[in-house]
Amino acid sequence: MLSMEPLLYFISAFLFVNVNANWAADYGPFKTVLYSDWITCDHNKSLDLNVNEAAVYLYDFQNNFNLSYPIDGAVTAFTKTYNLDVTRRIILFVPGYKSHIIKSASEIIRNAFKDMPNIYLMIIDHSAYTSAQGGKLKSYERSVLYSYYLGVAIGNLLVDLRIYGFPSQNMHCIGHSLGSQMLGHAAVGYFNRTAEKVWRITGIDPAGPCFSNALIQEQLRSGVASYVEVYHCNAGGLGSTSVLADTDFFINNGKIQPHCDAGFLSSLGDSESKCSHKSCVKYWAETVNNPGWYLAWKCDSYKEFSHGKCSRNEVTIAGYSNPGNATGTFYVSTNSYKVFD
């Protein structure tokens, strides 16, 4: 006799998805839970949580040198060991939830900048506070709670770099997912202590759950840096739906990337959203060594963009070479590029 277990599992998953059909049709059960009352979104800023186990990794590719140190006191430790050139640009990357220094997002960014002259790359490893330990929901709740305190620590790191001699206009901060939201807090803290703004913040698919519907001060937004740009690849899933930056770029439809769309059965799981969310890092990183690769058109909607109704609108460059002189909502198509070969 055939077991009914697989069929019952499918039926239960189908019924679970349809409890929140609008979200689940696109983003699967885990995303449905993340946008439900089942998760507690705590943005408490009065707990004074310690984040000293977060680490900073410094890379000087030109001299084939790297070192790491806990975030508190990292700049002092680095400069006692190494003579940093304050004329170089600081590229600071903050990855997202469940990240680690050896995971793919950090590796993609390292590979993108390894041949870039006159920069120092710094990557934050905050995995001690944002790992999946404790299960998906509890660990994400914990990560959201720690995001403010990690942001404050990152802001203090930037202040220490400024005191050492790096000018604010040489600081480019890049965040993916939860890391993008941390940078909003970091930039505010940096301004409060220096009365200066960091040059640029690039948000790569900023985290959506617990942030899209939060107060604006909990989110990465225009005004916290001299220029803020955001790239949307999984808006409404793992990425934010908020359009708050100086320039918001929607890659393709900004929700599910073409190579990630596997149909209905896949939407019962997390694969489409995870694929689209992670792809945003690769899309952006490809532009570091391919200036002007992606052109973006100002447009009111993806429907108008995909139908060619915005072809005469303002055009700018998306990615690392974005000149930062255009504001508003822009759309990018990756159809002409083979980034994922």
Secondary structure as UniProt FT lines:
FT   HELIX           5..19
FT   HELIX           21..34
FT   TURN            37..38
FT   TURN            52..53
FT   STRAND          55..60
FT   HELIX           61..63
FT   STRAND          65..70
FT   TURN            72..73
FT   HELIX           74..81
FT   TURN            86..87
FT   STRAND          89..94
FT   TURN            97..98
FT   TURN            101..102
FT   HELIX           104..113
FT   TURN            114..115
FT   TURN            117..118
FT   STRAND          119..125
FT   HELIX           127..130
FT   TURN            133..134
FT   HELIX           136..164
FT   HELIX           168..170
FT   STRAND          171..176
FT   HELIX           178..194
FT   STRAND          200..204
FT   TURN            209..213
FT   HELIX           216..218
FT   TURN            222..223
FT   STRAND          227..232
FT   TURN            236..238
FT   STRAND          247..251
FT   TURN            252..253
FT   HELIX           258..260
FT   HELIX           264..267
FT   HELIX           271..286
FT   TURN            287..288
FT   TURN            291..292
FT   STRAND          294..298
FT   HELIX           302..306
FT   TURN            307..312
FT   STRAND          315..318
FT   TURN            320..321
FT   STRAND          328..332
FT   TURN            335..336
FT   TURN            339..340
//
